[in-house]
Amino acid sequence: MAQGAPSNTAGPVADATPSRDFDTVVVLDFGSQYSQLIARRVREVGVYSVLLPWDTPRHEIANLKPKGVILSGGPASVYDPGAPILPTWVLEEELPTLGICYGMHLLANALDGTVESAAKREYGSASISTIESSPLFQGLPDTIDVWMSHGDHVTRLPAGFAAIAGTSNAPIAAMSDGRRFGIQFHPEVVHTPLGRDLIRNFLVEVCRCRTDWTADHFIDSAVDQIRSTVGDGRVLLGLSGGVDSSVAAALIHRAIGDRLTPVFVDNGLLRLGETDLVREVFGRAFGMDLVFVDASERFLSNLEGVEDPEEKRRIVGAEFIRVFEIEAERHGPFEFLAQGTLYPDVIESTSPDTKAAVKIKTHHNVGGLPADLSFSLIEPLRYLFKDEVRAVGRALGLPNEIVERQPFPGPGLSVRIIGPVTAADLALLRQADAVVREEIDALGPESGVWQYFAVLLPIRSVGVMGDDRTYGRVCAVRAVASEDAMTADWARLPSETLARISTRIVNEVHGITRVVYDISSKPPSTIEWE
Ligand code: XMP
C-alpha cells in the first residue's frame, strides 16, 4: 500500500488494486506480527486479499469492493489509551467479519460485550471444543488444537452473539451472531493445524467468495502496475541469481522488456561456483543482456575489521547501491531501481506497514538503503512470501534450478563468518559450505530441508590428526525446515549424512578441525547466526 512506501520511492507495486474478475477480502492490520500471514492464508485459499492499516480511509476500502473483512490481532488492549479502534464502517457496511484475538475484542467492545484481562496470560497450544454448529467450524472435528497468544479475553457476549467454541480457560474462545465471528486463537499460524480450513470456511461458507485467485492473477496485476509506475522509464535491477531477484527480473521483463537492465554484482561474498552458475543460467534462461560487475575488492576492503552484523549489512547494502549508481551512469539513464524484497524482509526490518512489529534484523535490501538514494524503488514481491514467489516464478516459466534455489542472504557469506570477514576465512567457509550443500542436496527434496549452509566460528579448538596435535577452526552446520522463514525447526538430518559432512569437512578443508551441528529453532534463534 502506498502508505507503507518511503517518501523518496515510487512505492511498492505488488498490492495493485486487483482487476474485478475475482473476489477480494480485506485484512485490517492492528499490529500483529502475523497480519500478513492472514492475508497470505486467504490467498492460499484462492481469494485475493490485501492487508491495510486499520485506519485506512473508508473510500479506499470501498474501491476494493470486499466481500468480507478480517480484523487482525494486535499487541494492544482495547482499553489502552490510544489503542487502535474499530473503524465505524466495519459495523455499518454489514460485511461478513472475522475478528482474530484483538480483532475479536474490538468487535465485542464495540457491540457492548465485555473484554477483561485474563487472570493468566494464555500462550501456546490449547484445545477448543465447539459448543454449537457454525459455518466457521463446518467439516472440522468437535475438538481442534489451536494456538493462543493473548492477555485479554471476552467475558460477556454482545447482544445477539452466542459462544460457538470454548476452552477450559476461555469459555468464549469463539463467538458469532451468524455474520460476524470472533475467535480468541490464531488460525493463521502453522500451530493451528486446521486453521487453513477454518479460514476457508469463513471465505467460502460465510463470505461466499469464489476461490479462483492464482499466481497468474498476481502476475497480471503486477505487470499492469509496473507498466503504469514505470511509464517510459528504464529500470536497473540487482540480480543475485536467487529466487527473489530472478522472479522480480522475469516479472519486470515481462512488463517492460528491454527497458530492464539486470546487473549481477560479484561482491566477493558469494558461494563456491556461484558466479559462473548465475552467468550461465541467466544467459540461457532469460535471454537478457546481463551486466556483470566484479566488485569483490571494494566490498572486502569496506568490510575489513567490521564485526557487528548490523554494520556488515549496512555496508553491503550501501555498497550495492553505490555500485548500481556507477552502473546506472554507465548504462543509464535509469529512473528506477528494482529489488526482490519479500514480506519477511519487510516485517523483520520494521516498516510503517507493521507498526507494532519489533525490529529483529535489518535485511540489507530494506534497512540499508542510503538516504541519498537517487532512484525510485520498485519492489513487486514486497507482499509475498517465499513459496508464493516460487509459485509466481513457475507461472512465469522460470527453470526449476532457479525457482527451487534455497534462500541466500543479500550480505552473503559476510553474515556467516562470525566476526571480521577476511579473504582467507571466506575461502575456508566456501569449501565447507560446498560440502554441506553437496551432501544435503544428495538427499533430494524429500528430506524436507529448506535451507542449509555452513557458518565459520571465530574460535579455535584442539584436535588430533595422524600423530599431530591440531589447533584449527570450528565450523557449524545449519540446516532447517521452514515454510516461509518466519519460523523454522532444525532439520533432523540422517546421522550418516551428518557423519559424511563432518568427515569430509575436516579432511577436505585444511584449517577446520571441528564440526558442530546447530540444534536451535526459530524462534528463539534466527536461521542465520548473525
Ligand atoms: P533469519 O536469520 O532472520 O533469516 O531467521 C530469515 C531468512 O532471511 C535470510 N536473511 C537475509 N536475506 N538479507 C537478505 O536478503 C539479509 O540481510 C538476510 N538475513 C537473513 C536468511 O537466509 C533466511 O532465509
Residues whose N, C-alpha, C, O or C-beta is under 5 A from the ligand:
A	BS01	XMP	K361 T362 H363 H364 P407 F408 P409 G410 P411 A485 T526 I527 E528
